Amino acid sequence: MPELLARRDVDFLLYEWLDVTALTARSRFAEHSKETFDAVLDLSADLAEKYFAPHNKLSDANEPTMRPDGTVQIIGEVRTALQAFTEAGMMAGEFDERLGGMQLPSTVARAAMAWFHAANIATAGYPFLTIANANLLAHHGSEQQVNDYVRPMLEGRYFGTMCLSEPQAGSSLADITTRAVPQADGTYRLFGTKMWISGGDHELSENIVHLVLAKAPGGGAGVKGISLFIVPKYLPGQGERNDVALMGLNHKMGCRGTTNTMLAFGDGTYTPQGSAGAIGFLVGEEHRGLSYMFHMMNEARIGVGFAATALGYVAYLKSLEYAKVRTQGRPAGAKDAVAPVPIVEHADVRRMLLAQKSYVEGALALVLYCARLVDEQTTAESDAAREAALLLDVLTPVTKSWPSEWCLRANDLAIQVHGGYGYTRDYDVEQHYRDNRLNPIHEGTTGVQGLDLLGRKVTMADGAGLRLLGTRIAATVERAVRCGGDIELHARHLAAVWSALVAVTDRLTSVGEPAVGLANSTPYLQAFGHTVLAWLWLEQLLAVGTKQGAFYDGKRQAARYFFVYELPSVTTTLNILSMLDTTVLDTDPAWL
């Protein structure tokens, strides 16, 4: 079996490009070294291969079910894997030592988590949400809340969720109707229904910590009235069941091993302290809930990018392995008497493999770069931290959406490389596609990310983030031009595309009618993302330099493919965008 992820590529990106060992000079990471980073990566790969990968297909075929008593049945291998994960300390990797954490750089912790996503995205979903939940509370919760909830989550005794969406609201959080009623003792009683809650109910942990968005009195209309509450399944220190009831499980296309739930808060199924209403504990201040939740959402969006990348990557490696051993057909122009050759010898198969390689290795560079920005934001000097925050604002929509779209495309190509076998459940690649199909949808659809990028992020702070990104790209281009040869050609191509993208951005954001400017925000996002990926491929080429060997030659060829086959598509998209085309706006729904 091939690797879940190419360790050689991870090492190249971490050590030869991003220089994560330089972080050990900072006080937060002073106890670490390349040796400790490698040990964490080795451990993650080992745990993922031993405990997560073996039941990936089993949990897909045996999805969670709701018993007559309302409890959830999940195959036992999931609990075993999660126990191994928490006992190894992986839940607490990035957290402070005072909380029992390792204080790992985000770059290393995220890279380590990618192995679990590649091995079994469904089982990895439980710690993925728990870590994000605990991180939010560690930053915005009170010391009591940290003790009551964060510490047990990092120990693996409690798991966490995020409860935003509602059946009638979807991604439109201004339209949520869950309400929080203040109580005399300082708690709140919550009433409402939440939908699509991953990990929303199960028996895998002692408790489940729900982070719930709800509207408290006096906050005004829309998102301004939203507050954030901790609503545990069981009340801390008492063990009494809170009024949170499982209404049903959603049956999904992929990621089937993660429970996905509809939850009722305060419907009277349970009566904590003698009355109906889910008891909630306010996080921070009233009516600031969305700003707190965005801490978790932005972390989750980068995490979705990592998950999508891992699923694309593992399928690419499996299709590459298949292409090397599957014999079929003969080289073009060869006689029938020639023996069949491995299908990797056929040009079209190499095209599909090279496309996958350019997508998944480019995506891995993108998500690791953003994780490195998180480390800069939290540990660098003030100016560098400020710049990292600006870049993260601009790049987060891309980091969530580009891997979700293009590593899914890689999954599609992995199936195609397998031919008819790829369409069967006998091979893994069809499941990887189904699992990855969720990622363009959750934590903000691709369309939402496009609106966020064009409608907010590129104009935020008078465009400071976009200008800073342009400065970084220009610096890379300048270095690459000095190299001459193909790298110089790629650099000049990128510079021209970036210049055109900035001009189109100015045109779209200066239109007097927002509906016209934002009508094609998704194509804009795709063009922006491809341009960013071209920049990161150029960065990788500079890190490769003149180094020799098959690995480095593979990097050169994948970059060449991206610049020759992918980047030119951006120009076509930008031409359409510059026209302020209103085809979509002019379409009457009756015509569809």
C-alpha positions in Angstrom: 0.0 0.0 0.0 1.2 3.5 -0.7 1.7 6.1 2.0 -1.3 8.1 3.2 0.7 11.3 2.5 4.1 11.7 0.8 6.4 12.3 3.8 9.1 13.5 1.5 6.9 16.2 0.3 5.8 17.2 3.8 9.4 17.4 4.9 10.3 19.5 1.8 7.5 22.0 2.5 8.2 22.2 6.2 12.0 22.3 6.3 13.3 23.3 2.8 10.6 25.9 2.1 8.8 27.2 5.2 11.8 26.7 7.5 9.7 25.7 10.5 12.7 24.9 12.6 13.4 28.7 12.7 10.3 28.9 15.0 12.2 27.2 17.7 14.1 30.5 18.3 10.8 31.9 19.7 10.0 31.5 23.4 6.8 29.6 22.8 8.5 26.9 20.8 11.9 26.9 22.5 11.5 23.4 23.9 11.1 22.0 20.4 13.5 21.1 17.6 13.4 19.4 14.3 13.7 16.1 16.2 10.6 16.7 18.2 8.7 17.9 15.1 9.8 14.7 13.2 8.7 12.6 16.2 5.2 14.1 16.1 4.9 13.5 12.4 6.2 9.9 12.7 3.7 9.3 15.6 0.8 10.7 13.6 1.6 8.6 10.5 1.9 5.5 12.7 -1.4 6.1 14.6 -3.2 7.0 11.4 -2.1 3.8 9.7 -2.7 1.5 12.7 -5.9 2.8 14.1 -7.7 5.1 11.6 -7.1 3.7 8.1 -8.1 0.1 8.9 -11.8 0.9 9.6 -12.3 3.7 7.0 -14.3 1.5 4.7 -16.0 -0.3 7.6 -17.3 2.9 9.1 -18.5 4.0 5.7 -20.5 0.8 5.2 -21.8 0.8 8.8 -22.8 4.4 9.4 -24.1 5.5 12.9 -27.7 4.6 13.7 -30.2 5.9 16.2 -31.4 3.3 18.7 -35.0 3.2 19.9 -33.9 4.9 23.2 -32.4 7.8 21.3 -28.7 6.8 21.8 -26.4 6.4 18.9 -24.7 3.2 17.8 -21.2 3.5 16.3 -18.8 0.7 15.4 -16.3 0.0 18.2 -13.2 0.7 16.1 -14.0 4.5 16.2 -13.7 4.6 20.0 -10.5 2.6 19.9 -8.9 4.9 17.4 -10.0 8.0 19.3 -8.6 6.6 22.5 -5.2 6.0 20.9 -5.3 9.6 19.5 -6.0 11.2 22.9 -3.7 8.9 24.8 -0.9 10.0 22.5 -1.6 13.7 23.4 -2.6 14.6 19.9 -5.7 16.5 21.0 -3.5 19.0 22.9 -0.8 19.5 20.4 -1.0 23.2 19.8 -2.3 24.2 23.3 -0.4 25.8 26.2 1.7 23.7 28.5 -0.4 24.9 31.4 -3.4 23.1 29.8 -1.4 20.0 29.2 -0.5 20.9 25.7 2.7 20.4 23.7 2.9 24.0 22.4 3.5 22.8 18.9 3.6 25.3 16.1 0.3 25.3 14.2 2.2 24.4 11.0 3.5 21.2 12.5 0.2 20.3 14.4 -1.8 20.8 11.2 0.6 18.8 9.1 0.4 16.0 11.7 -3.5 16.1 11.6 -3.4 15.7 7.9 -2.4 12.1 8.2 -5.6 11.4 10.2 -7.7 13.1 7.6 -6.1 11.1 4.9 -6.6 7.8 6.8 -10.2 8.3 7.9 -11.8 11.7 7.5 -14.9 10.5 9.4 -13.3 9.4 12.6 -10.9 12.4 12.4 -13.9 14.6 12.4 -14.5 14.2 16.1 -11.1 15.5 17.3 -11.1 18.1 14.5 -14.2 19.8 15.9 -13.1 19.3 19.5 -9.8 21.0 19.0 -11.4 24.0 17.3 -14.0 24.2 20.1 -11.4 24.0 22.8 -9.2 26.6 21.1 -12.1 29.1 21.0 -12.8 28.6 24.7 -9.2 28.8 25.6 -9.1 32.3 23.9 -12.6 33.7 24.8 -13.9 31.6 27.8 -13.5 32.4 31.5 -11.0 30.5 33.6 -13.9 28.5 35.0 -15.0 27.6 31.6 -11.5 26.6 30.6 -11.3 24.3 33.7 -14.8 22.9 33.2 -14.6 22.2 29.5 -11.3 22.8 27.8 -9.2 20.6 30.0 -11.6 17.6 29.7 -11.7 18.1 26.0 -7.9 18.1 25.7 -7.9 14.9 27.8 -10.3 13.3 25.4 -13.0 12.9 28.0 -15.3 15.5 26.4 -15.8 16.1 22.7 -17.0 19.4 21.1 -19.3 20.7 18.4 -20.2 24.0 16.7 -23.9 24.7 16.4 -24.7 27.4 13.9 -27.0 26.3 11.1 -30.8 25.9 11.5 -33.2 24.1 9.2 -34.7 27.4 7.9 -31.5 29.5 7.9 -28.7 27.5 6.4 -25.6 29.7 6.1 -27.7 32.9 6.7 -26.9 33.3 10.4 -28.9 36.6 10.5 -32.0 34.4 10.2 -31.4 32.1 13.1 -34.3 31.9 15.6 -32.8 30.0 18.5 -33.3 32.2 21.5 -31.6 32.5 24.9 -33.6 33.6 27.9 -31.6 35.0 30.8 -32.0 33.4 34.2 -31.7 34.8 37.7 -28.6 32.7 38.4 -26.7 34.1 35.5 -27.3 31.2 33.2 -29.6 31.1 30.1 -32.2 28.8 28.8 -32.0 28.1 25.1 -34.9 27.1 22.8 -34.5 26.2 19.2 -33.4 23.7 16.6 -29.9 23.3 15.1 -29.2 21.3 11.9 -26.2 19.6 10.3 -24.3 19.3 13.6 -21.4 17.0 13.1 -20.6 15.0 16.2 -23.8 16.3 17.7 -24.6 13.1 19.6 -22.8 9.9 20.4 -21.6 7.7 23.3 -17.8 8.2 22.4 -17.1 10.6 25.3 -18.3 11.4 28.8 -19.8 14.7 27.6 -20.4 16.8 24.5 -19.7 20.5 24.6 -22.0 22.3 22.2 -21.0 25.9 21.2 -24.4 27.4 20.2 -25.3 30.6 18.5 -28.5 32.1 19.8 -30.2 35.4 20.2 -30.4 37.0 23.6 -32.8 40.0 24.3 -31.8 43.5 23.4 -29.3 42.8 20.7 -31.2 44.1 17.8 -32.0 42.5 14.4 -29.7 40.3 12.3 -26.3 39.1 13.4 -25.9 41.9 15.9 -28.2 40.1 18.3 -26.3 36.8 18.3 -24.5 35.6 21.4 -22.5 32.4 22.0 -23.2 29.8 24.6 -21.7 26.7 26.0 -24.5 24.1 26.2 -23.1 20.8 27.5 -25.0 17.5 27.0 -24.5 16.8 30.7 -24.3 19.7 33.3 -20.8 19.9 34.8 -20.4 18.7 38.4 -23.9 17.3 38.4 -24.1 14.8 35.6 -27.7 15.8 35.0 -28.9 15.5 31.4 -29.4 18.9 29.8 -32.4 19.6 27.6 -30.6 18.8 24.3 -32.3 16.0 22.4 -31.3 14.2 19.2 -34.1 14.5 16.7 -32.5 12.5 14.0 -29.4 11.5 12.1 -28.7 12.8 8.6 -27.7 10.2 6.0 -24.8 11.5 4.0 -23.1 10.8 0.7 -19.7 10.6 2.5 -18.1 11.1 5.8 -20.6 8.6 7.0 -18.7 7.6 10.2 -19.2 11.0 11.7 -22.6 11.5 13.2 -24.5 14.4 11.6 -27.4 15.5 13.6 -30.5 17.6 14.0 -30.7 18.7 17.7 -33.5 20.2 19.6 -32.6 22.6 22.4 -35.2 23.2 25.1 -38.1 21.1 23.7 -38.7 19.6 27.1 -37.4 16.1 26.3 -35.3 16.6 29.5 -36.0 18.9 32.4 -32.7 20.0 34.0 -33.2 21.4 37.4 -36.9 20.7 37.1 -37.9 22.7 34.0 -37.6 22.6 30.2 -35.0 24.7 28.4 -31.4 23.8 27.6 -29.1 25.4 30.2 -26.4 27.5 28.5 -23.4 29.5 29.8 -22.6 32.7 28.1 -19.1 33.0 26.4 -17.7 36.5 26.8 -20.2 39.3 26.4 -23.7 39.3 25.1 -24.3 40.0 21.4 -20.7 39.4 20.4 -21.2 35.7 19.7 -20.5 35.8 16.0 -17.1 37.5 16.5 -16.1 34.7 18.9 -17.5 32.0 16.7 -15.5 33.3 13.7 -12.4 32.4 15.7 -13.6 28.8 15.5 -15.0 29.1 12.0 -11.8 30.6 10.5 -9.8 27.8 12.2 -12.3 25.3 10.8 -12.1 26.8 7.3 -8.3 26.3 7.2 -8.9 22.8 8.6 -11.4 22.1 5.8 -8.6 23.0 3.4 -6.3 20.6 5.1 -8.9 17.8 5.0 -9.7 18.4 1.4 -6.0 18.3 0.6 -5.4 15.1 2.5 -8.3 13.4 0.7 -7.1 14.5 -2.6 -3.5 13.5 -1.8 -4.2 10.0 -0.6 -6.3 9.3 -3.7 -3.6 10.6 -5.9 -1.0 8.3 -4.3 -3.4 5.3 -4.7 -4.1 6.1 -8.3 -0.3 6.5 -9.0 0.3 3.1 -7.4 -2.4 1.6 -9.5 -1.2 3.1 -12.7 2.3 1.6 -12.1 1.0 -2.0 -11.7 -2.0 -2.1 -13.9 -1.1 -3.3 -17.4 -3.3 -2.5 -20.3 -2.8 -1.4 -23.9 0.3 -0.6 -25.8 2.3 2.5 -26.6 1.0 4.7 -29.5 2.3 3.2 -32.8 3.3 -0.1 -31.2 2.3 -3.4 -32.8 -0.2 -5.7 -31.2 2.6 -8.2 -30.7 4.2 -5.9 -28.1 3.2 -6.9 -24.5 0.7 -4.6 -22.7 2.4 -1.9 -20.6 1.6 -0.3 -17.3 -1.0 2.3 -17.9 1.3 5.0 -16.5 3.1 4.7 -19.8 0.1 6.2 -21.6 0.3 10.0 -22.1 -3.3 10.6 -21.0 -2.8 8.7 -17.8 0.3 10.7 -17.1 -1.7 13.9 -17.8 -4.3 12.9 -15.2 -1.6 12.0 -12.7 0.4 15.2 -13.3 -2.8 17.3 -12.9 -3.5 15.6 -9.6 0.1 16.1 -8.5 -0.1 19.8 -9.3 -3.4 20.2 -7.4 -2.6 18.2 -4.3 1.0 19.3 -3.8 0.0 22.9 -4.6 -2.9 22.7 -2.1 -0.6 21.3 0.6 1.7 24.2 0.1 -1.2 26.6 0.4 -2.6 25.2 3.7 0.8 24.8 5.3 1.7 28.4 4.3 -1.5 29.6 6.0 -0.7 27.6 9.1 2.7 29.2 9.1 0.9 32.6 9.0 -1.0 31.6 12.1 2.3 31.0 13.8 3.5 34.4 12.7 0.3 36.0 13.9 0.6 34.5 17.4 4.4 34.6 18.0 6.1 37.1 15.7 7.0 40.7 16.5 4.1 43.2 16.1 4.7 44.3 12.5 5.2 40.8 11.2 2.2 39.6 13.2 0.0 42.4 11.8 1.1 41.4 8.3 0.4 37.8 8.9 -3.1 38.7 10.1 -3.8 40.8 6.9 -2.6 37.9 4.7 -4.8 35.4 6.6 -7.8 37.6 6.1 -7.3 37.6 2.4 -6.2 34.0 2.0 -8.7 32.2 4.3 -11.5 32.1 1.7 -9.0 30.7 -0.8 -7.5 28.2 1.6 -11.0 26.8 2.4 -12.3 26.7 -1.2 -9.4 26.0 -3.5 -8.4 22.6 -2.1 -12.1 21.8 -1.6 -12.8 22.3 -5.4 -9.5 21.2 -6.9 -8.6 18.3 -4.7 -12.1 17.0 -5.4 -11.1 17.3 -9.0 -8.1 15.3 -8.2 -10.4 12.7 -6.6 -12.4 12.6 -9.9 -9.2 12.0 -11.9 -8.1 9.3 -9.4 -11.3 7.4 -10.2 -10.7 7.9 -13.9 -7.1 6.5 -13.7 -8.6 3.4 -12.2 -11.1 3.1 -15.0 -14.1 0.9 -14.3 -12.5 -0.4 -11.1 -12.5 3.1 -9.7 -16.3 3.2 -9.9 -16.6 0.2 -7.6 -16.5 0.0 -3.8 -13.7 -2.6 -4.2 -11.2 0.3 -4.5 -10.9 3.2 -2.1 -10.9 6.1 -4.5 -14.7 6.3 -4.9 -15.1 6.7 -1.2 -12.4 9.4 -1.1 -14.4 11.3 -3.7 -17.7 11.0 -1.7 -15.9 12.0 1.5 -14.4 15.0 -0.1 -17.6 16.2 -1.8 -18.7 17.7 1.5 -15.8 20.1 1.7 -17.1 22.6 -0.9 -20.3 22.8 1.1 -19.7 22.9 4.8 -18.0 25.7 6.9 -19.3 28.2 4.2 -20.0 27.0 0.6 -17.7 28.0 -2.2 -20.2 30.7 -3.1 -20.1 32.1 0.4 -16.3 32.2 0.2 -16.4 34.0 -3.1 -18.7 36.7 -1.6 -16.5 36.9 1.4 -13.3 37.4 -0.7 -14.7 39.9 -3.2 -17.3 41.6 -1.0 -15.1 42.0 2.1 -11.6 40.7 2.2 -9.9 42.4 -0.8 -11.3 45.8 0.2 -10.8 45.4 4.0 -8.6 48.1 5.5 -8.7 50.0 2.2 -7.3 47.0 0.4 -4.2 46.6 2.7 -4.3 42.8 2.6 -4.5 42.6 -1.2 -1.7 45.1 -1.5 0.5 43.1 0.9 -0.2 39.9 -1.0 0.8 41.7 -4.2 4.0 42.8 -2.5 4.8 39.2 -1.5 4.1 38.0 -5.0 6.2 40.7 -6.6 9.1 39.7 -4.3 8.9 36.1 -5.4 8.6 37.2 -9.1 11.7 39.3 -8.7 13.8 36.5 -7.2 12.5 34.1 -9.9 13.3 36.4 -12.8 16.9 36.5 -11.7 17.1 32.7 -12.1 16.5 32.9 -15.9 15.2 30.0 -17.9 11.8 28.5 -17.4 11.4 29.9 -13.9 11.8 33.4 -15.3 9.1 32.7 -17.9 6.8 31.4 -15.2 7.5 34.4 -13.1 6.7 36.9 -15.9 3.5 35.0 -16.7 2.4 35.2 -13.0 3.2 38.9 -12.8 1.0 39.6 -15.9 -1.9 37.6 -14.5 -1.6 39.2 -11.1 -1.6 42.7 -12.6 -4.8 41.8 -14.6 -6.4 40.4 -11.5 -5.8 43.6 -9.5 -7.3 45.6 -12.4 -10.3 43.4 -12.5 -10.6 43.6 -8.7 -10.6 47.4 -8.9 -13.3 47.3 -11.5 -15.6 44.9 -9.7 -15.3 46.7 -6.3 -15.9 50.2 -7.8 -19.2 49.3 -9.5 -22.0 51.4 -8.1 -24.4 48.4 -8.0 -23.2 45.7 -5.6 -25.4 43.1 -7.3 -23.5 43.5 -10.5 -20.0 43.6 -8.9 -20.7 40.4 -6.8 -22.7 38.5 -9.4 -19.6 36.6 -10.5 -17.8 36.4 -7.2 -17.3 32.6 -7.5 -15.5 32.8 -10.8 -13.5 35.6 -9.3 -12.6 33.4 -6.3 -11.5 30.6 -8.7 -9.3 33.0 -10.7 -7.8 34.4 -7.5 -7.1 31.0 -6.1 -5.4 29.8 -9.3 -3.2 32.9 -9.2 -2.3 32.3 -5.6 -1.5 28.6 -6.4 0.8 29.7 -9.2 2.6 32.0 -6.8 3.1 29.1 -4.4 4.3 26.8 -7.1 6.9 29.5 -8.1 7.9 29.6 -4.4 8.4 25.8 -4.4 10.5 26.1 -7.6 12.8 28.6 -5.8 13.1 26.2 -2.9 14.0 23.4 -5.3 16.7 25.6 -6.9 19.3 23.5 -8.6 18.8 20.4 -6.5 18.9 17.1 -8.3 16.9 13.9 -8.1 13.5 12.5 -9.0 11.7 14.3 -6.2 12.9 17.7 -7.3 12.4 16.9 -11.0 8.8 16.0 -10.1 8.3 19.4 -8.5 9.6 21.1 -11.6 7.3 19.1 -13.8 4.2 19.7 -11.6 4.9 23.4 -11.6 5.4 23.4 -15.4 2.1 21.6 -15.8 0.3 24.2 -13.6 1.8 27.2 -15.5 1.1 25.7 -18.9 -2.3 24.0 -18.4 -3.9 25.8 -15.5 -2.8 29.4 -15.1 -3.9 30.4 -18.7 -7.5 29.7 -17.7 -7.4 32.7 -15.3 -7.0 35.1 -18.2 -10.2 33.9 -19.8 -12.1 34.3 -16.6 -10.7 37.8 -16.0 -11.8 38.9 -19.5 -15.3 37.8 -18.7 -15.2 39.5 -15.3 -13.9 42.7 -16.7 -17.0 42.9 -19.0 -19.3 43.1 -15.9 -21.3 40.5 -17.6 -24.9 40.2 -16.2 -25.9 37.0 -17.9 -26.6 35.4 -14.5 -28.5 38.4 -13.1 -30.5 38.7 -16.3 -31.8 35.1 -16.0 -35.4 34.9 -14.9 -35.9 31.9 -12.6 -38.8 31.0 -14.9 -36.4 30.3 -17.7 -34.4 27.7 -15.7 
